[in-house]
């Protein structure tokens, strides 16, 4: 090996050899990040990581046979992940190493959310060239948006929102944009005596939420309804035909990371929703959590995951606004901020509205 190194130095010069090595190492960081992430997603989607967490190790030949996978492709992926130290592959026996165990803990939700937006990133060249439009030609994976968001929200948003629901007397709760049902399940597990209905517009996500409730043994304690939250403000007969819950039976509305999806063309949809909700049901409490966009200068100094999150939202026509802009929305809607908590560190705010 030393002889080969000396030969390279003789051919290109010592300074050039050192610069080449350093630049290749720098270039490998983003390339490896992309390649490793794509492999991680594939094994996440096919269920290998969950099976490994349950069993401690996996025979990849047997796993491929059970799941109908191409074992040669699976071996290639596992050999690569072994090479970068994420797993250890001995024969066909695969074991997780510390790196992947860490990724399957708190950061897992980031990878799940990233997988939701993968189709958008794959179409970036066409979006950039104006040859494709989000919503028409390109879609995100809405079920994985629910999965990733739900897992990430377990860490802080749900405990904060849940504490606000409890403190303000929430008993009959309607969770808007309920996604995969994660917050519905959290409330049933952690708030005594609550009755919860989840509402979401996306059919695959509603199916996922219903399945999760069954798997958790909670299907008898809650229901999930497919529908548009704006239709809640329709006349009673129309709401009944659509199978939507009756607002008179609800004392608290929760909504986590959903309002911002309606802000791209301005605040009017959210302003009008809150105004009409208050008119239709004056005593109702709204407990909401949503993104409070962080200052660009601050993000330059602290390049946290908000950067990826902001990019994904910009590419999919979801506008993030600041705390002061949210408060302007509330003033325009004629609702009072009873209590608030804003965590600038993660760019998230929580508001109790009446």
N, C-alpha and C positions, 0 to 999 in steps of 0.2 A: 504493500500500500504506500509506504514512504517513497519508494522508487517512482511510483506513478505520480505522486504529488510533486516530486522534484521535476519530473518530466513536464508536467503542466506549467510549473513555474518557469522552466527553461523556455517553453514555447510562447507563453503570453506575458511573462514578467511577473514579479512578486506582487507589485501594487495592483495590477490588473487582475490577478488570480484572487487576491483578497476581496477586491470590490465585487467581482463576479459571485463569489461565494456568499457575501453579505446580501447582495441584491436578490439572489435566488432564494435565500432563506426568508427575506422579507416578502417576496412574491408568493412563497408557499403558504404564508399565513392565511390570506383570504381564499386562495384556491383550496387549501385543505379544509378550511371552515365550510366552504360550499359543499365539497365532496362528502365530508363527514356528516354534515347536516342532512344531505340527501339520503345517505345510507341510514341515518338515525330515523328519518321519517318513514322509510320503507319498512324497517323492522318494527316501528311503532304501529303503523297501519295494519300490518299483518298479524299483530298480536304477540310477536316474539318477546318483546320487553316485558309485557305483563306476565307471560308464562314464566319467564326467567325469574322475575321477582317472586312469584309464588313458589317456584320449585328450587331456586338457587342455582340450577344449571339446566342445560337443555342439550339433548341429542339432536343436532340440526338435521340429520338424515330423517329421523323419525318425525320431527316437527314438520319438515317439508312434505313428507308423505301425508300426514294428517291434514295439512292446510292446502294441499294441492299446489305446492310451490315448486319451482325449478330448483333442485338441490344444488346444481352447479353454480347458478347465480347466487344462491344463498351462501354457499361456501366462499365464493369470491368476495362478497360483501364482508363476511365474518373474518376472512384472512386480512382484508384491508384494515378493519377495525382493530384486529389483533396487532397489526403493525404499528398503529398509532397509539396503542396502549389502552384502548377503551374496553377491550374484552381479552380473554385468553381462550384460544382455540387449541385443544389437544385432541387430535383425531377428529371426531365429530362432536366432542363434548365442548360446549361453550359455557363460559362463566363470565359474569360481569366483573370489571375492575372498578376501582374507586372513581375514575372519571365518569363512567356512564352511570354509576350509582348516584352520583351527585346530580347529573342531568335529569335523572328520573325522579328526583325529589322536587324542590321548589321550582327550578327552571323548566320543568316539563311543560307547564302551561304555555311558556313562551314558544317552545317548539311546536306545540299543538296549534297555537294561534298562527305561527309562521306557516304551518302546513295549510291552514285555511286560506292564506293569501298566496300560496305558491302558484296557482293558475294565473294570478294577476302578474306576479313577477316574471313568469315564463312568457307572458305576452307583452312585456315591457317594450320590446322593440317595435311591435305593431302599435301599441298605444302611443308611443313617442312619435311615430311616423304618421299618426292620424288614420291608420288603416283599420283600427279596431276601437270600439267604444265600450267602456265598462257598463255592465248592465244589459247590453245588447249582445255583444260578441264575446265578452269576457265576464266570468262570474267568480266570486270567491266561494269556498266550500262553507256554506252557512252552518252545517252541522258541526264542523270543526271550529268555527267561530264560537259556537256555544260551548263546546268541550274545553277549548283553551281558555276562554274568558271565565268560564265557571271555575276551572281549577285555580287560575290566578286570583280570582276574587275570594277564594277561601282564605287567603293569607291576611288580608286587611279589610277589603270592602264589605264582605258579608258580616264580620263581627261588628264593624262600625254601624252599618245599616240596621242590623239586628238589635243592637243596643238602643238605637233611636226609635225603632218600632216599639220595643218594650217600654221605653221611658215615656212615650207619648200614648200609651194605652192601646196599641194595635191588637185587635182580636180577630177580626174578619178581614183578611188581607187579600188584595188582588195584586199579583206581581206581573207588571207589564214587560213585554220583551223577555219572557222567562227563559229563553234559550233552552238548554238541555235540562232545565229543572233544578239546577244546582242550588239556587237560593231558596227555592221552594222546599227542597229537601233540608237545607240548612235550618230554615225556620222551624220545620216540623221536628227536627232533632233537638233544637236549642231553645225554643220559645214555648213555654208551657201554655196549653189551651188555645193556641191559634188555629184558625181554619184558613186554608190557603187555596186560592185559585190562580193558576198560571195562564197567561195569555201570550201567544206568539203568532206572528204572521206566517212563518215559514213551515210548510208541511213536514219536510224531513226532520226539522228540529223538534217539532211537536211530537212526532213519532218517537224520537230519541228520548224526549222528556218523559213520555208515558212509559217507555220501556225501563228507564232508570227508576221511576217510582215503583214499578212492579218488582224490579230486582232488589230494591231496598225494603220491600215489604210495606210500602206506604201508600199503595194505590187506593186504599179505602179512606185515607185521611185527606186527600187532596184531589183536585181534578185539573187537567190541562185542556185548554180550549184553543182551537185555532181561530184567529181573527185579527182584525186590524184595530189597534187601540183607538183610532180616531172614530171608528164606528160605535164606540161606547157612548158617544154623544148623540147618536141618532134617536129618533122617537122610539118609545118603548116597544111598539109592535115590530118595528124593523129589527131592533136588537134581539127580540125574542125569536124571530125567524132565523136569525144568524146564529142562535145558540149562545149569545153573549151573556155574561153575568149581569144581574140587576144591581145597579149602583146603590140602591137603597139598602142592599144587604151587605155593603162594604163600608168599613170605617177607615181603612187605611189602604192607600195605593203605594206600592213600592215600584221603583224603576231604576235599574242599574245599567249604566253605559248604553243607553238606548236613545235618549233625546238627541244626542249629537248627530245621529244618523239622518235627522230631518232638517239640518241647519244649512246644507250646502247652498241653497238658494235664498237664504235669509232666515230670520228667527220667527217669522209669522206663524208657521205651523205649530210650533211649540207654544208660542204666546197664546194663540187661539185655543189650543187644547186646554191649557191651564185655566184660561178665563172661562171657557164654557163648562169645564169640570166644576169649577167653584160655583158657577151659576146653577148648574144642575144638582149639585150635591154640596151645599154650603158648608156643612160640618166635617167634610172629609179631610183627612190628613194625607199629604203626599210626602213620602220619604224617598229622596232621590240621591243617587250618586252618579257623578259623571266626570269626564276629564276637564281639567282646568289647564289649558295649554301653558306650557312653561316658556319663559323668556329665551329667545334664541341665543343671547349672549351667555346666559347661564348654562344652556345646553352645550355650547362650545367648550366651556370649562369643565362640564360634567357630562360627557357623551354617553348617557345611560340608554336603556332600551326604549325610552320615549322617542328617540330618533327613528328607529325602525317603525314604531307604532304610528308616528306622525306621517311617515312616508306611505305606509299602507292605507291610512285614512285619506290622504290627499289623492292617491291614485284611484280610490273607490268612492269619491264624491261624498266623503264624510267630513264635516267641518268641526274642528275643535276650537273652543273659545275660552277666554280667560274668566277668572272668578268675577271680575267687575262686569264683564259682558253677561254672565249668567244673572247677576243681580239686576241688570237692566231688563233682561227678559222677564224676571219675576215682577218688577215694577210695572212693566207694560201690561202684564197679565192681571195685575191687581191682586196678587197673592202676597201674603206676608211671610217673610223668612223668620220662623219661630226659633230655629237653632241652626247652626252651621259649624262644620269642621272642614278645614282645607289643609291638605298635606302637599305643600309645594314641592317637597322632595321627590314625590312620585307623580305630581301633576294630577291629583284627584281631589274632588270636593264633594261634600255631603251636606244636604240641605233638607230641613223639615219645613214644609210649606202649608199654609192654611189660607 
